[in-house]
Structure formats: structure tokens, C-alpha cells
């Protein structure tokens, strides 16, 4: 069921999901790069290491909108597919 409230919820959920996924994938990539250099560090330590060397945020957010668009389209299609409950079957 598509309405304004559900659309706003879909935007918020898609933004959070995409942001968390982007952060996880980027930090995993940074961690793997450091592991190849012989440094065993955690994800946050790898992010902090690369944030001092390069512009991390522009690199991390380069593909963010594409993932957000896919997530939002899938949420929108799910809202179109879901229908309000039938009143005939209500007791």
C-alpha cells in the first residue's frame, strides 16, 4: 500500500540499509588491503588508517546513490504488491 507515510519510511530504511552496507563493504576492503600488506587490523582501524591517507568519504560514497536507487525501487515494488487486508475476512 503506497502512501506518503510508507514512502517516507521506505526512504529512511533504504538510506540506513544502503549506508550500513556501503560502510561495511568499504571497511572490509580497507581491511583486506592492509592484510595484504601484512598488517592485521580491525575494520574501524583500517578505516581510520585510510582516512589519514586518502579522501575516504568520496571513495566510499561514489556508488551509494546507485545502491540507494535499487533499494528504493525494490521497497516501492513491495509496497505496490502488498495490499490492505480484506474487510470480508475480518471478524
N, C-alpha and C positions, 0 to 999 in steps of 0.2 A: 504494500500500500504506500503510494508515493504522496507525501505532503511536505510542507515546509519543515516541520519539526523533525521528521525522519531524514530529510535531506541534510539538515544541519548535523544531525547525529552521524550520518554516513560520512560527511566531510571530516568531522573530528576523528572518527575511528580510522578512516583512511590515512589521515595525516599522521596520527600516532603510530599506526602499524607500519607505514612506509618509513617514517623517521627511525623507528627502532630497528627495522630490518636494514636500512642503509647504514646505521651506526654499527650494527653487529658485523655486517659484511666487510665494511671498511676496516674496522679494528682487527678482524680476523686476517685480512690481507696484510695489514701492517705487521701483525704478529708473525705471520709466515715469512715475510721479508726479513725480519730480524732473526728468525730461527735459521734461515739460510745463511745468515752472516755469522752464526754461532752464538747468538745471544738468546737465552731462554727467558722471555719476559711475558707478563700477562697482557691482556688486551688493552687495559687502561694505560699501562706503562708504555706500550707500543704507540698508542695514540699520543701520549704526552711527548714521546721521543720525536715522532714525526711532526708534531705541531711546532716544534722549535726549528725544524729544518726546512719545511715547505709550507705553502699555504694549504693546509689540510681541508679547510671547510669548503673551498671552491672545488677541490678534487672529490670530496665526499658527496657534495650536493649536485654534481653535474648530471647524474642520472635520476635524481629524486623526482622530478616532475613526471617523467615517463612512468615510473612505478606508481606514483600517486594517481595518474590518469587511469591506468589499468585497474587499480584497486577501486577507484570511484565508479568506473563503468560496471565492474562486477557487483558492487553494492547496489547500484541503481537497477541493474537487471534483476537482482534478488528481490528488491522492493517491488518491481513490476510483477514478478512471479508470485509473490505472496499476496494473498487476498484476505480481506477481513473475514472473520468466522461467519458461517451461515446462521441466520437467526432461526431457521427452521429446526435446527438440531439443538438449540438451546432449551434447557428445561426450566 
